[in-house]
Amino acid sequence: MDIELRNGVGIEQLKREARKWLETVENYYGIVPIIYTNVDFYRNILGSEFDKYPLWVAHYYEEQQPRIQRNWIFWQHNDQGNVNGITSKVDFNVFKGDSNEFRNILVH
């Protein structure tokens, strides 16, 4: 679930709807969905009540790791990457784990 903006929705309503979506997806597919958001949105809006979900966190231009207290599995650390064959800037991400751990999170 990509959740980064409130767009005028109250915090409690946003949390209710996010939980409903996450639970629906988990029940249907039998897997725990990943939340993608930025550090400030997680800290200020979602908070620890969403800690059961794996986190893909956007926190650009940090040198070592994102500044967030909870565990994360993906870190989007840059939005200005260059890749041969692509003319526009691309996002760069890091997976926190090895190839076996990556295989374990794939949907089969």
N, CA, C and O atoms as a DFTB+ gen file, in Angstrom:
432 C
 N C O
     1  1       0.847      -1.159       0.000
     2  2       0.000       0.000       0.000
     3  2       0.898       1.229       0.000
     4  3       1.725       1.397       0.896
     5  1       0.740       2.071      -0.981
     6  2       1.466       3.337      -1.056
     7  2       0.595       4.391      -0.378
     8  3      -0.480       4.729      -0.875
     9  1       1.055       4.900       0.739
    10  2       0.282       5.884       1.491
    11  2       1.228       6.979       1.972
    12  3       2.061       6.764       2.852
    13  1       1.078       8.162       1.370
    14  2       2.004       9.254       1.653
    15  2       1.322      10.596       1.905
    16  3       1.948      11.523       2.418
    17  1       0.045      10.704       1.548
    18  2      -0.668      11.973       1.665
    19  2      -2.033      11.762       2.313
    20  3      -2.650      10.707       2.169
    21  1      -2.488      12.778       3.025
    22  2      -3.828      12.714       3.622
    23  2      -4.888      13.255       2.674
    24  3      -6.036      12.814       2.727
    25  1      -4.538      14.183       1.826
    26  2      -5.487      14.798       0.890
    27  2      -6.760      15.258       1.577
    28  3      -7.860      15.047       1.066
    29  1      -6.611      15.883       2.727
    30  2      -7.752      16.447       3.443
    31  2      -8.522      15.461       4.309
    32  3      -9.465      15.860       4.992
    33  1      -8.154      14.203       4.303
    34  2      -8.836      13.181       5.109
    35  2      -8.300      13.258       6.537
    36  3      -7.097      13.415       6.747
    37  1      -9.196      13.147       7.512
    38  2      -8.777      13.147       8.905
    39  2      -7.883      11.951       9.220
    40  3      -7.982      10.902       8.584
    41  1      -7.025      12.121      10.193
    42  2      -6.058      11.070      10.534
    43  2      -6.747       9.776      10.940
    44  3      -6.366       8.706      10.465
    45  1      -7.740       9.846      11.797
    46  2      -8.400       8.614      12.257
    47  2      -9.132       7.907      11.125
    48  3      -9.108       6.679      11.050
    49  1      -9.779       8.658      10.246
    50  2     -10.445       8.042       9.104
    51  2      -9.419       7.402       8.173
    52  3      -9.624       6.293       7.680
    53  1      -8.325       8.100       7.940
    54  2      -7.274       7.551       7.085
    55  2      -6.751       6.232       7.661
    56  3      -6.567       5.264       6.924
    57  1      -6.513       6.193       8.968
    58  2      -6.029       4.964       9.604
    59  2      -7.053       3.837       9.485
    60  3      -6.691       2.693       9.207
    61  1      -8.326       4.157       9.694
    62  2      -9.390       3.144       9.565
    63  2      -9.417       2.553       8.160
    64  3      -9.460       1.334       7.990
    65  1      -9.392       3.414       7.168
    66  2      -9.444       2.964       5.779
    67  2      -8.180       2.193       5.404
    68  3      -8.251       1.202       4.676
    69  1      -7.039       2.637       5.889
    70  2      -5.788       1.917       5.612
    71  2      -5.836       0.522       6.234
    72  3      -5.486      -0.460       5.578
    73  1      -6.265       0.428       7.490
    74  2      -6.377      -0.889       8.141
    75  2      -7.332      -1.788       7.390
    76  3      -7.058      -2.973       7.201
    77  1      -8.467      -1.227       6.955
    78  2      -9.455      -2.010       6.210
    79  2      -8.842      -2.556       4.912
    80  3      -9.026      -3.727       4.581
    81  1      -8.121      -1.708       4.188
    82  2      -7.484      -2.147       2.947
    83  2      -6.443      -3.226       3.229
    84  3      -6.426      -4.259       2.559
    85  1      -5.585      -3.000       4.204
    86  2      -4.535      -3.966       4.538
    87  2      -5.121      -5.310       4.952
    88  3      -4.637      -6.358       4.522
    89  1      -6.159      -5.286       5.784
    90  2      -6.797      -6.531       6.231
    91  2      -7.489      -7.249       5.083
    92  3      -7.436      -8.477       5.004
    93  1      -8.135      -6.509       4.195
    94  2      -8.804      -7.108       3.040
    95  2      -7.790      -7.807       2.138
    96  3      -8.010      -8.943       1.716
    97  1      -6.697      -7.141       1.845
    98  2      -5.659      -7.724       0.989
    99  2      -5.041      -8.952       1.656
   100  3      -4.836      -9.980       1.011
   101  1      -4.747      -8.839       2.950
   102  2      -4.152      -9.969       3.661
   103  2      -5.092     -11.171       3.686
   104  3      -4.661     -12.304       3.469
   105  1      -6.364     -10.929       3.948
   106  2      -7.334     -12.027       3.980
   107  2      -7.527     -12.663       2.605
   108  3      -7.659     -13.883       2.504
   109  1      -7.547     -11.869       1.566
   110  2      -7.776     -12.390       0.223
   111  2      -6.567     -13.175      -0.301
   112  3      -6.712     -14.283      -0.816
   113  1      -5.378     -12.586      -0.163
   114  2      -4.177     -13.190      -0.746
   115  2      -3.410     -14.095       0.217
   116  3      -2.565     -14.886      -0.203
   117  1      -3.711     -13.973       1.508
   118  2      -3.009     -14.795       2.481
   119  2      -1.573     -14.363       2.732
   120  3      -0.747     -15.159       3.179
   121  1      -1.277     -13.106       2.446
   122  2       0.051     -12.551       2.712
   123  2      -0.108     -11.203       3.407
   124  3      -1.133     -10.536       3.267
   125  1       0.899     -10.820       4.142
   126  2       0.878      -9.522       4.813
   127  2       1.384      -8.475       3.827
   128  3       2.514      -8.585       3.350
   129  1       0.575      -7.458       3.508
   130  2       1.006      -6.427       2.555
   131  2       2.141      -5.564       3.115
   132  3       2.317      -5.454       4.328
   133  1       2.894      -4.964       2.214
   134  2       3.958      -4.027       2.564
   135  2       3.383      -2.611       2.515
   136  3       2.620      -2.272       1.610
   137  1       3.752      -1.804       3.482
   138  2       3.402      -0.384       3.465
   139  2       4.581       0.393       2.896
   140  3       5.714       0.249       3.358
   141  1       4.303       1.222       1.885
   142  2       5.297       2.155       1.350
   143  2       4.898       3.551       1.785
   144  3       3.782       3.993       1.513
   145  1       5.800       4.251       2.458
   146  2       5.561       5.628       2.863
   147  2       6.885       6.285       3.204
   148  3       7.935       5.643       3.163
   149  1       6.833       7.562       3.538
   150  2       8.057       8.254       3.942
   151  2       8.161       8.297       5.472
   152  3       7.184       8.058       6.182
   153  1       9.335       8.598       5.948
   154  2       9.606       8.572       7.390
   155  2       8.637       9.469       8.157
   156  3       8.049       9.034       9.147
   157  1       8.466      10.703       7.716
   158  2       7.619      11.645       8.456
   159  2       6.158      11.208       8.471
   160  3       5.493      11.333       9.499
   161  1       5.649      10.701       7.356
   162  2       4.255      10.265       7.322
   163  2       4.055       9.088       8.268
   164  3       3.055       9.030       8.984
   165  1       4.993       8.154       8.275
   166  2       4.865       7.011       9.184
   167  2       4.889       7.484      10.632
   168  3       4.032       7.104      11.430
   169  1       5.862       8.302      10.964
   170  2       6.037       8.771      12.340
   171  2       4.855       9.639      12.793
   172  3       4.352       9.460      13.902
   173  1       4.411      10.565      11.958
   174  2       3.410      11.553      12.374
   175  2       1.967      11.129      12.144
   176  3       1.074      11.630      12.827
   177  1       1.709      10.224      11.209
   178  2       0.337       9.863      10.860
   179  2       0.038       8.402      11.213
   180  3      -0.883       8.141      11.987
   181  1       0.780       7.466      10.675
   182  2       0.457       6.047      10.876
   183  2       0.847       5.576      12.268
   184  3       0.003       5.074      13.011
   185  1       2.083       5.729      12.619
   186  2       2.546       5.376      13.949
   187  2       2.658       3.881      14.198
   188  3       2.486       3.068      13.290
   189  1       2.944       3.542      15.428
   190  2       3.288       2.172      15.808
   191  2       2.146       1.176      15.623
   192  3       2.396      -0.029      15.588
   193  1       0.919       1.632      15.504
   194  2      -0.181       0.676      15.317
   195  2      -0.100      -0.039      13.956
   196  3      -0.851      -0.984      13.714
   197  1       0.796       0.401      13.076
   198  2       0.990      -0.261      11.790
   199  2       2.321      -1.026      11.743
   200  3       2.766      -1.436      10.672
   201  1       2.946      -1.214      12.901
   202  2       4.251      -1.876      12.954
   203  2       4.217      -3.345      12.557
   204  3       5.268      -3.919      12.272
   205  1       3.051      -3.970      12.529
   206  2       2.996      -5.394      12.154
   207  2       3.242      -5.596      10.659
   208  3       3.516      -6.709      10.211
   209  1       3.144      -4.518       9.900
   210  2       3.298      -4.614       8.449
   211  2       4.737      -4.308       8.042
   212  3       5.355      -3.396       8.591
   213  1       5.271      -5.062       7.086
   214  2       6.612      -4.745       6.577
   215  2       6.612      -3.322       6.006
   216  3       5.614      -2.855       5.458
   217  1       7.741      -2.657       6.147
   218  2       7.828      -1.257       5.740
   219  2       8.835      -1.061       4.609
   220  3       9.979      -1.511       4.678
   221  1       8.368      -0.371       3.563
   222  2       9.222       0.131       2.481
   223  2       9.243       1.635       2.688
   224  3       8.260       2.317       2.397
   225  1      10.349       2.155       3.185
   226  2      10.401       3.534       3.631
   227  2      11.183       4.403       2.653
   228  3      12.275       4.041       2.213
   229  1      10.609       5.549       2.322
   230  2      11.286       6.546       1.499
   231  2      11.922       7.571       2.439
   232  3      11.237       8.234       3.218
   233  1      13.224       7.681       2.348
   234  2      13.949       8.700       3.107
   235  2      15.205       9.022       2.308
   236  3      16.227       8.344       2.416
   237  1      15.100      10.065       1.511
   238  2      16.143      10.395       0.543
   239  2      17.365      11.032       1.177
   240  3      17.295      11.749       2.175
   241  1      18.488      10.732       0.543
   242  2      19.756      11.406       0.785
   243  2      20.361      11.151       2.167
   244  3      21.215      11.916       2.613
   245  1      19.941      10.111       2.832
   246  2      20.606       9.672       4.055
   247  2      21.771       8.785       3.637
   248  3      21.657       8.036       2.666
   249  1      22.876       8.857       4.345
   250  2      24.063       8.122       3.897
   251  2      24.080       6.663       4.323
   252  3      24.509       5.816       3.539
   253  1      23.638       6.334       5.516
   254  2      23.776       4.979       6.031
   255  2      22.464       4.191       6.035
   256  3      22.431       3.035       5.613
   257  1      21.392       4.814       6.510
   258  2      20.085       4.162       6.607
   259  2      19.047       5.228       6.916
   260  3      19.400       6.337       7.319
   261  1      17.773       4.908       6.733
   262  2      16.744       5.912       7.040
   263  2      16.690       6.173       8.546
   264  3      16.964       5.285       9.353
   265  1      16.335       7.391       8.903
   266  2      16.198       7.735      10.328
   267  2      14.778       7.401      10.778
   268  3      13.896       8.259      10.815
   269  1      14.587       6.131      11.116
   270  2      13.291       5.679      11.619
   271  2      13.567       4.610      12.663
   272  3      14.488       3.807      12.509
   273  1      12.773       4.599      13.719
   274  2      13.030       3.701      14.838
   275  2      12.633       2.260      14.571
   276  3      13.215       1.348      15.159
   277  1      11.675       2.032      13.713
   278  2      11.199       0.670      13.501
   279  2      11.963      -0.024      12.373
   280  3      12.670       0.609      11.589
   281  1      11.798      -1.332      12.321
   282  2      12.459      -2.123      11.293
   283  2      11.842      -1.827       9.920
   284  3      10.660      -1.497       9.826
   285  1      12.637      -1.947       8.874
   286  2      12.182      -1.740       7.502
   287  2      12.798      -2.833       6.639
   288  3      13.830      -3.405       6.988
   289  1      12.149      -3.121       5.496
   290  2      12.725      -4.134       4.608
   291  2      13.235      -3.538       3.291
   292  3      14.164      -4.072       2.686
   293  1      12.634      -2.446       2.855
   294  2      13.137      -1.722       1.687
   295  2      13.335      -0.268       2.085
   296  3      12.579       0.280       2.887
   297  1      14.359       0.345       1.516
   298  2      14.635       1.760       1.749
   299  2      14.830       2.429       0.402
   300  3      15.769       2.110      -0.327
   301  1      13.946       3.354       0.071
   302  2      14.116       4.174      -1.129
   303  2      14.960       5.371      -0.707
   304  3      14.473       6.284      -0.040
   305  1      16.232       5.355      -1.106
   306  2      17.178       6.340      -0.586
   307  2      17.486       7.483      -1.544
   308  3      18.165       8.440      -1.170
   309  1      16.995       7.393      -2.771
   310  2      17.336       8.420      -3.734
   311  2      16.302       8.442      -4.848
   312  3      15.815       7.391      -5.267
   313  1      15.966       9.619      -5.325
   314  2      15.037       9.740      -6.443
   315  2      15.696      10.395      -7.658
   316  3      15.017      10.865      -8.570
   317  1      17.016      10.416      -7.653
   318  2      17.753      11.076      -8.736
   319  2      18.754      10.129      -9.406
   320  3      19.781      10.570      -9.922
   321  1      18.452       8.832      -9.397
   322  2      19.371       7.842      -9.956
   323  2      19.397       7.850     -11.471
   324  3      18.438       8.255     -12.129
   325  1      20.512       7.395     -12.005
   326  2      20.690       7.258     -13.451
   327  2      20.885       5.788     -13.786
   328  3      21.665       5.094     -13.134
   329  1      20.171       5.314     -14.806
   330  2      20.288       3.945     -15.276
   331  2      20.441       3.992     -16.789
   332  3      19.691       4.684     -17.479
   333  1      21.411       3.256     -17.292
   334  2      21.608       3.204     -18.747
   335  2      20.319       2.772     -19.435
   336  3      19.673       1.813     -19.011
   337  1      19.946       3.486     -20.503
   338  2      18.760       3.150     -21.271
   339  2      17.497       3.857     -20.805
   340  3      16.470       3.784     -21.480
   341  1      17.549       4.534     -19.670
   342  2      16.395       5.290     -19.161
   343  2      16.800       6.756     -19.134
   344  3      17.799       7.115     -18.512
   345  1      16.028       7.605     -19.807
   346  2      16.424       9.009     -19.922
   347  2      16.046       9.859     -18.717
   348  3      16.677      10.886     -18.465
   349  1      15.030       9.449     -17.972
   350  2      14.621      10.233     -16.806
   351  2      15.287       9.698     -15.542
   352  3      15.834       8.595     -15.541
   353  1      15.238      10.474     -14.482
   354  2      15.771      10.053     -13.187
   355  2      14.916       8.908     -12.643
   356  3      13.715       8.843     -12.906
   357  1      15.538       8.011     -11.888
   358  2      14.830       6.866     -11.315
   359  2      15.067       6.805      -9.808
   360  3      16.024       7.381      -9.290
   361  1      14.175       6.094      -9.119
   362  2      14.325       5.873      -7.689
   363  2      15.319       4.744      -7.453
   364  3      15.337       3.758      -8.189
   365  1      16.135       4.891      -6.436
   366  2      17.049       3.833      -6.022
   367  2      16.587       3.292      -4.681
   368  3      16.255       4.056      -3.774
   369  1      16.566       1.965      -4.561
   370  2      16.090       1.290      -3.359
   371  2      17.108       0.263      -2.894
   372  3      17.918      -0.235      -3.676
   373  1      17.050      -0.043      -1.608
   374  2      17.901      -1.058      -1.000
   375  2      16.991      -2.062      -0.304
   376  3      16.033      -1.686       0.371
   377  1      17.305      -3.355      -0.479
   378  2      16.622      -4.406       0.271
   379  2      17.492      -4.755       1.465
   380  3      18.691      -4.989       1.314
   381  1      16.897      -4.791       2.653
   382  2      17.629      -5.103       3.883
   383  2      17.553      -6.607       4.119
   384  3      16.692      -7.089       4.855
   385  1      18.451      -7.331       3.494
   386  2      18.463      -8.778       3.626
   387  2      19.301      -9.397       2.525
   388  3      19.921      -8.697       1.725
   389  1      19.309     -10.719       2.499
   390  2      20.065     -11.426       1.468
   391  2      19.102     -12.021       0.432
   392  3      17.890     -11.825       0.516
   393  1      19.650     -12.739      -0.530
   394  2      18.816     -13.269      -1.616
   395  2      17.793     -14.286      -1.112
   396  3      16.693     -14.362      -1.661
   397  1      18.121     -15.064      -0.089
   398  2      17.144     -16.011       0.474
   399  2      15.985     -15.270       1.131
   400  3      14.825     -15.643       0.954
   401  1      16.294     -14.233       1.881
   402  2      15.235     -13.445       2.519
   403  2      14.365     -12.760       1.466
   404  3      13.153     -12.637       1.645
   405  1      14.976     -12.318       0.381
   406  2      14.203     -11.715      -0.691
   407  2      13.247     -12.730      -1.317
   408  3      12.074     -12.434      -1.541
   409  1      13.755     -13.917      -1.594
   410  2      12.909     -14.983      -2.154
   411  2      11.724     -15.286      -1.236
   412  3      10.625     -15.567      -1.714
   413  1      11.945     -15.229       0.072
   414  2      10.883     -15.543       1.027
   415  2       9.729     -14.543       1.027
   416  3       8.621     -14.882       1.443
   417  1       9.972     -13.333       0.573
   418  2       8.877     -12.363       0.566
   419  2       8.147     -12.293      -0.764
   420  3       7.141     -11.594      -0.885
   421  1       8.647     -13.014      -1.765
   422  2       7.980     -13.019      -3.075
   423  2       6.649     -13.757      -3.006
   424  3       6.507     -14.745      -2.285
   425  1       5.685     -13.266      -3.763
   426  2       4.384     -13.910      -3.869
   427  2       4.501     -14.980      -4.947
   428  3       4.907     -14.694      -6.074
   429  1       4.147     -16.203      -4.601
   430  2       4.270     -17.320      -5.549
   431  2       2.899     -17.714      -6.075
   432  3       2.790     -18.635      -6.885
